[in-house]
Amino acid sequence: MIKNKNILQTAKEAILIEADAIKQLAELVNEDFEKAVMTIYESAGRVIVTGIGKSANIASKIVATFNSTGTPAVFMHAADAIHGDLGNIQQDDVVICISKSGNTPEIKVLLPLIKNYGNKIIAITGNETSFLGEHADHTLNSYVEKEACPNNLAPTTSTTAQLVIGDALAICLLNLKDFSSKDFAKYHPGGTLGKKLYLRVNELAVNNEVPKVEKETPIKDVIVEISKKRLGTTAVVENDVIVGIITDGDIRRMLEKTVDISTLVAKDIMSFNPISVDSNTMAVNALDTMQKNNITQILVTEHGKYSGVVHFHDLLKEGII
């Protein structure tokens, strides 16, 4: 039988070791970091990120972060680089080399070759006095006292530190470029994240019926309209301008209070000045409005005229929630 009584304790210790190491990184950030950011920012080329072993895995993730935040980047495995992939490096590219020790054989072979091309080199290493640390144009210290591995062998804390340094570079560059949520949407058009950034209310409302009645519409016909359009509500309009709203809840409350509804019309039970959004409103903002006002449907207008309804379920279906 496997003993699992120490699993939670071990997990917490590993997390705390890495958390402490990341906090200490802030103390290691110096002017060289600032210079590295400006070197990338002022470059007319791309960022080539390279490493070997687990550092190569981190390099690949950093490339993905750069690309998604507006800094063109390419991953190049250090071992492949010395067997033909050096052709990836163009004249104006900046190269980031990642290595915990900074003394791996591949890095020692690769660095002089890159320097021969005249490209700027940024090191992310836990050893500033290593071959990599001393030969790079800018050295970013990712030193950690120990790995989360109990044997202090498996790359854990050190690779997390490398990743955080890469994230810090990407965020600094993002700020320098005034990279906005609209820019971010260009690089993330798919999936839930993309929808949150670009999906607008009119793209949802167009799939729904457009329930509407006038102020003098008999209550019986109002009930039929709400039931027929299956959105749990109807707008009350005058010349296509919204003047009120009637929901399922309004109908239920009316029936609790009134036996004879034959003389009632829409204006007798409608709520005045209902909440609405423009058709160009971002869907995620419409959701925020609905949640703040504790409503499940919201009316949509276009050029001041009533154009449809968006239901909470529409947002749920699109994965916005």
N, C-alpha and C positions, 0 to 999 in steps of 0.2 A: 504494500500500500504506500502511495506517495504521500510524504509529509508536506502539507501545505500551510501549516500554521504560521510560517514566516513569509509567505508570499506578499501580503500587504505591507509588512514592515520593509521588505526588500524593495518593493516598488516605490514606497515613499522615500526611502533613502536615496535611490537612484535619481528620483525627480529632484530632490533637494540638492544633491551634489551638482546636478546640471544647472539648477536655478542659481545656486551660489556662484558657479563659474561664469554664468552669463552676466550677473551683476558686476563681477570683477572686470569684465571686458570694458565697461564704461570708463574705468580708470586707465585703461591702456590706449584709449583713443587720443591721438595727439595731432600735431600739425601735419604729419605725414598723411594722415587720413584725409584731411582737408585738401591737401595737394593732390592726392589720388583722385578724389571726387572731381576736382577742377580739371585734371588731366583728361578724364573721361568726357566731362561736359564740353570741353573745348576741342575735343578731337573731331575730325571730319569723318572718321571711320567707325567701325563697330568695336564691340568688346569681345575678345576671344577669351574664353575661360577654360583653363586646363588643369588637370590633376591626374593622379593615378590611384588605384585602389578605391577606398571609401571616399577619398577626397575628390575622385572623379565623379562619384555619385552626387556629391554636394555641388560640384561645379555645374553639373547638368541642371540641378534645381535652381541655382543662382541664375543661369542663363534664362530659364523659364520666367523667373521673376523680373529680370531686366526687360525681356521682350514684352511682357504684359504691362509694363509701366513706361513704355516709350523709349527704352534704350536698346537699340538693336544689338543682339548678342548671338554668338555662335559657340557651341561646345566643341572642344577638341581634346580627345584623350591623349595624355602625354606619351603613352607607348606608341599609339598610332601616328603621332606627330613626327616621330623620328623615323617613320617608315612610309612617308609620303604625304601625310596630312598637313605638313607645314605649308603646303600650297593653299590652305584655307586662309592664311594670314595675308592681308593686303597692306599696302604701304601705310595707310593712316590708322590702322587698327591698334587698339590698346590691348595688351595681353595681361590677364590676371592668372597667376600661377598659385595653386593651392597645395600645400604640403605641411603636415604637422611637423615633421623633422626638418624639412627644407634641405635634406641631404640625400634623397633617393637617387639612385643611378640615372634614372630617366630624366629627372630634373636637371642633373649636372650636365647631361648631354644636350638637353633641349635649350637651356637658357642661353649659352653662347651662340647657338644658331639663330635664336630670335633677336639677340642683340646685334648680330651681323646684319639683320634686315633693317635695323634702326628703329624698331618699334619700342614704345615705352612699356615697361614691365612693372606690374603691381604684384607684390607678394602678399599672400595671406598665409602666415606661418606661425607656429608656436615657438619658433626658435629664431630670434632676430639675428643671432650671430652665425647662422647656418650659411651654406653656400647660396641658397635662394635669398635669404634675408640680406646678405651683404652685396649681392649682385643686382638686385632689383632697383628700379628707380625710386619706388616708394614701398615701404614695408609696413604692413598692417599686422599688429601683434595679436594673435589668437591664442596666446598661452593659457593653458589650464593646469591646475595643480595635479589633478588625477582624473582618470576615467571613471565613469559610473560602474564599469566592470569591476567586480571584487578582486580580480587578478591584476587590475590596472593595465590590461592588454587590449581588449576589444575597443576599437574607435567608437566612442559614445559621446562623452562630454566634448572631446576635441572637435568632432565633426559638427556637433550642435553649435559650437563657438564659430566655426567657419561659416556655417549657414547664417548665423546672426550677423556676422560682419558683412556678408553679401547682401542681406536684407537692408542693413543700414546704408550701404552704398546706394542701393536701388531707391530707397526712400529719399535720401539726400538729392539724388539726381531728379527724382520726381518733383520735389519741391522747387528746385532750380528751374525746371521747365514749366512750372505752373500747370502741371498735368492734372486736368480736371476729370470729374466723373464722366463727362461727355467723351473725353479722349479715351478713358478707360473702357467705355462701352464699345468703341471701335475695335478693340482687341478681344472683347468678350461677348460676341453676338449670340452665342449659343448657351443653352442650359438656363438654369434658374437665375444665375448671376446676370446673364445677358438680358433676360426678360426684365429684371428689376431695373436695369439701366436704360432700356430703350422702349419697352412696351408702353403704349399710351392707351388712355381710356377708350378712344374711338375704335381701337382695334378689338376691344372686347365688346363694346356696346353694339357693334354692327352685327354680331351673331345672335342678338336677342330681338324679341318682338318689341314693339314700341307702344306700350299701353298708355292710353290717354282718354280723358273724358272732359266735358265742359262743366262749368259751375252748376248749370241747370239740369244736368243729366240725372235721371231718376236713380235712386240707390240700387234698385234691382238691376239696372243696366251696368252700374258701376261694379257690382258683384260679378256679373257675367264677364266684364272686361278683365278684371283681375284674374278670374279663374281661367279665362281663355288664353291670356298672355303668359301665365304661369311664372310670374316673377314676384308674386306676393305683394304687388303694389301697382298703383297707377298714378300718373301725373294728372293734375287738373290744370287745364290750359285755357288761355283766352288769346286768340289770334296766334297760337303756337308759342306764346310766352307762358312760362310756368307761374301759376298763381297759388298752387297748393298741391298737396299730396295726400293720398288715401292708401293705407296699408291694410293687410289682413287683420292686424291688431285693432285698427280703427273700426273695422267691420264687426269684430267680435265684441268690442266694448259697446258699440251701438246696439247690437242684438241683446246684450245683457240689460240694457236700460229701456229699450223700446220694443213694444209688441207690434204695433202697426207702423210699418215703414213705407206705406204706400204714398205718403205725402212728402217724404224726405228726398232731398236732392244732394248732389255732391258737395255743394258749398256748406251744407248743414253739418257735415262731419269731417271735412278736410282740415288738415293742418296747414296754416299759412306760412309763407316764407320758408319753404323746405330747403334743406342743404343740397347744393348742386355743385358740379365741377365742369370746367370747360373740357371739350372733347380732346384737346391737346395735352391735358394734364397727364403726367406720368402715372401709370397704374399703381406704383408703390406709394405715391403721394395720396392717391385716392383712397388706398387702403388705410393709410394713416388717419385721414379725415374720418373714415367710417369707424375706425376703432376709437378715436377720441370722442365721437358723438354717439357711440354705442348703437349703430345702425347697421343693418345687413344689406340695404340697397341704397344706391345713390343715383340721383337724376343727373343726366348729362345734357349740356347745352352746346350749341355751335352757333357762333355769331349772335348770341343772346336768345336764340330760339331753342326750344326743347327738341332733343334729337334721340333720346333713348335712356336706357337704364343699365347700370352695372350692378350685378349681385355679388355678394361675398363669395358665393360658390364659383363664380367666374375666375376670381383671383386665386381661389384654392385650386381650381383645375389647372391653371397655368403655372402653379408652383411658386407664386409670388409670396404666399404666406409660409 
